[in-house]
Amino acid sequence: MAVLRIGIAGLGTVGGGLLKLAFGRGPLAAAVRVTGVSARTKGRARDVDISAIAWFDDPVALAKSPEIDVFVELMGGSEGTARKAVEAALAAGKHVVTANKALLAEHGAALAKLAAQNGAEIRYEAAVAGGIPVIKALREGLAANHINAVSGVLNGTCNYILTEMDVSGRGFAAVLADAQRLGYAEADPTLDVSGADAGHKLAILSAIAIGGAPNFAAMRLEGIQAIEPIDLESAKFLGRRVKLLAKTSRQGDQVVQSVRPTLLAQDHPIARVNGPLNAVVIDADPVGRLSLVGAGAGAGPTASAVAGDLIDLSHEDSRPVFSGPGQSQTLQAAKGGLLASSKFYVRLRVPDRAGTIAKITDTLAKHLVSIESFLQKPPEDAARVPIVLTTQPMAEHDLLEALGELSRLDVLVEAPVLMPLED
Ligand SMILES: NC(=O)c1ccc[n+]([C@@H]2O[C@H](COP(=O)([O-])OP(=O)(O)OC[C@H]3O[C@@H](n4cnc5c(N)ncnc54)[C@H](OP(=O)(O)O)[C@@H]3O)[C@@H](O)[C@H]2O)c1
């Protein structure tokens, strides 16, 4: 086993966790020697003494340094310095280990090409579900399988918020404010609550599980901002739980990728994964259904994943960047991410006016929406009566047409909320 000389750019939560492992007593300390570091502010206090390590003001210079074999990118961001530095390292033929899902989801295909041209590798176990070794599970443990679908809760912030809303009955804004105070949500939570962060991770999972390169642009993204306590209560009444589900699956010769709030059956392995935890469920042949649950973020879990990649590289274990069980597939990405067939949950708010319910059921019937359950809740006030319904399996496109007509008929006081049901 060769001792790798590594350069670390980014010494924050993950970089700091990695330094602790590199200077600890565990297996990483035996596999690597840190020969260069870079961050934005040289004078900032760090948990590990880095005074004896060469400091680089410019991460791009570190990436190209002849003193490193592997460039470890832990700065973040899909553009700017992180992208330039990773490109520079690969162009210089150096391996890259990164936790940067945004960079790989948006530029993974081009970076993989650059890596191949220069005989370098990119490793990214930490980029998806933090401490859960799902990349290795798919690429190595399940190498002999045909993967039909991978679904998961891939954003701990959203899972924490939905869990707290469920337990306390409080609304999204109040729970988000608490999450920010407790450090579970960023000051600007947009990337998390919009579903984009989970989408970045799903794009990578989809590439290795089903085939192709990461294709973030083709993903359907919906966040949790529109979810209200009434939806969580209604889901419970229906024997289900609402989760922000990231899912990639085969639909004919297409791959459908979406991140959207979904009603999961109570016995679904993800339904009871609560708080900031992440979970991934893989449906594959011949292994069947497999679930992985654990910490999706944090210094220790994420550094564990980065360190695993470094130890692998020190064993000179080599394989193409997005290879996985699905690598021979050339599936097209489905446009729009609409489901061809699913049961759906729909929440409407209507005025407390005679004839409204009849108009709704007539319109749904006209569009062949077959209703499985229909629940009219007590009026919140004269202008707002919540209605919650679930449908039989149907095409999402048809349901959207029916809801579009309802909106035009002026019987809704706000836009409907729509979620698929999963068993
Ligand atoms: N935090 C997690 O639990 C977690 C989990 C999975 C994946 N990730 C990914 O890991 C990466 C790092 O996340 P993090 O949470 O560790 O971030 P962080 O705590 O904000 O740390 C970022 C580090 O990068 C440095 N940096 C930022 N921009 C730079 C620039 N232009 N030039 C030089 N250095 C720069 C910062 O320098 P200063 O220290 O001087 O400010 C800091 O050391 C991101 O891609 C993130 O998505 C994080």
The ligand as an SDF file (V2000), in Angstrom:
LIG
                    3D

 48 52  0  0  0  0  0  0  0  0999 V2000
  -21.1800   19.6870    6.1400 N   0  0  0  0  0  0  0  0  0  0  0  0
  -21.6040   18.4850    5.8400 C   0  0  0  0  0  0  0  0  0  0  0  0
  -22.1020   17.7610    6.6940 O   0  0  0  0  0  0  0  0  0  0  0  0
  -21.4810   17.9680    4.4350 C   0  0  0  0  0  0  0  0  0  0  0  0
  -22.0210   16.6900    4.1240 C   0  0  0  0  0  0  0  0  0  0  0  0
  -21.8600   16.1840    2.8360 C   0  0  0  0  0  0  0  0  0  0  0  0
  -21.2000   16.9450    1.8810 C   0  0  0  0  0  0  0  0  0  0  0  0
  -20.7310   18.1840    2.1970 N   0  0  0  0  0  0  0  0  0  0  0  0
  -20.0450   18.9470    1.1510 C   0  0  0  0  0  0  0  0  0  0  0  0
  -18.6930   19.1560    1.5620 O   0  0  0  0  0  0  0  0  0  0  0  0
  -18.2380   20.3930    1.0490 C   0  0  0  0  0  0  0  0  0  0  0  0
  -17.7160   21.2490    2.2100 C   0  0  0  0  0  0  0  0  0  0  0  0
  -18.7830   21.4890    3.0970 O   0  0  0  0  0  0  0  0  0  0  0  0
  -18.5280   22.0640    4.5850 P   0  0  0  0  0  0  0  0  0  0  0  0
  -19.8200   21.9050    5.3040 O   0  0  0  0  0  0  0  0  0  0  0  0
  -17.3080   21.4610    5.1840 O   0  0  0  0  0  0  0  0  0  0  0  0
  -18.3090   23.6060    4.2630 O   0  0  0  0  0  0  0  0  0  0  0  0
  -17.7530   24.7460    5.2410 P   0  0  0  0  0  0  0  0  0  0  0  0
  -17.7950   24.2960    6.6650 O   0  0  0  0  0  0  0  0  0  0  0  0
  -18.4330   25.9950    4.8470 O   0  0  0  0  0  0  0  0  0  0  0  0
  -16.1980   24.8540    4.8320 O   0  0  0  0  0  0  0  0  0  0  0  0
  -15.7940   25.3140    3.5840 C   0  0  0  0  0  0  0  0  0  0  0  0
  -14.2860   25.4380    3.5930 C   0  0  0  0  0  0  0  0  0  0  0  0
  -13.8520   25.8250    2.2890 O   0  0  0  0  0  0  0  0  0  0  0  0
  -13.0660   27.0040    2.3780 C   0  0  0  0  0  0  0  0  0  0  0  0
  -13.3400   27.7950    1.1880 N   0  0  0  0  0  0  0  0  0  0  0  0
  -14.5480   28.1940    0.7230 C   0  0  0  0  0  0  0  0  0  0  0  0
  -14.4060   28.8890   -0.4190 N   0  0  0  0  0  0  0  0  0  0  0  0
  -13.0780   28.9330   -0.6800 C   0  0  0  0  0  0  0  0  0  0  0  0
  -12.2870   29.5200   -1.6960 C   0  0  0  0  0  0  0  0  0  0  0  0
  -12.8390   30.2250   -2.6930 N   0  0  0  0  0  0  0  0  0  0  0  0
  -10.9540   29.3500   -1.6410 N   0  0  0  0  0  0  0  0  0  0  0  0
  -10.3780   28.6550   -0.6320 C   0  0  0  0  0  0  0  0  0  0  0  0
  -11.0780   28.0690    0.3590 N   0  0  0  0  0  0  0  0  0  0  0  0
  -12.4170   28.2170    0.3310 C   0  0  0  0  0  0  0  0  0  0  0  0
  -13.4850   27.6960    3.6590 C   0  0  0  0  0  0  0  0  0  0  0  0
  -12.4160   28.4980    4.1340 O   0  0  0  0  0  0  0  0  0  0  0  0
  -12.4470   29.2380    5.5990 P   0  0  0  0  0  0  0  0  0  0  0  0
  -12.3810   28.1310    6.6110 O   0  0  0  0  0  0  0  0  0  0  0  0
  -11.2270   30.0640    5.6180 O   0  0  0  0  0  0  0  0  0  0  0  0
  -13.7370   29.9900    5.6200 O   0  0  0  0  0  0  0  0  0  0  0  0
  -13.7560   26.5020    4.5600 C   0  0  0  0  0  0  0  0  0  0  0  0
  -12.5660   26.0450    5.1510 O   0  0  0  0  0  0  0  0  0  0  0  0
  -19.4070   20.9970    0.2660 C   0  0  0  0  0  0  0  0  0  0  0  0
  -19.3090   20.6250   -1.0860 O   0  0  0  0  0  0  0  0  0  0  0  0
  -20.6060   20.3210    0.8960 C   0  0  0  0  0  0  0  0  0  0  0  0
  -21.7060   20.2550    0.0250 O   0  0  0  0  0  0  0  0  0  0  0  0
  -20.8580   18.7050    3.4530 C   0  0  0  0  0  0  0  0  0  0  0  0
  1  2  1  0
  2  3  2  0
  2  4  1  0
  4  5  1  0
  4 48  2  0
  5  6  2  0
  6  7  1  0
  7  8  2  0
  8  9  1  0
  8 48  1  0
  9 10  1  0
  9 46  1  0
 10 11  1  0
 11 12  1  0
 11 44  1  0
 12 13  1  0
 13 14  1  0
 14 15  2  0
 14 16  1  0
 14 17  1  0
 17 18  1  0
 18 19  2  0
 18 20  1  0
 18 21  1  0
 21 22  1  0
 22 23  1  0
 23 24  1  0
 23 42  1  0
 24 25  1  0
 25 26  1  0
 25 36  1  0
 26 27  1  0
 26 35  1  0
 27 28  2  0
 28 29  1  0
 29 30  1  0
 29 35  2  0
 30 31  1  0
 30 32  2  0
 32 33  1  0
 33 34  2  0
 34 35  1  0
 36 37  1  0
 36 42  1  0
 37 38  1  0
 38 39  2  0
 38 40  1  0
 38 41  1  0
 42 43  1  0
 44 45  1  0
 44 46  1  0
 46 47  1  0
M  CHG  2   8   1  16  -1
M  END
$$$$
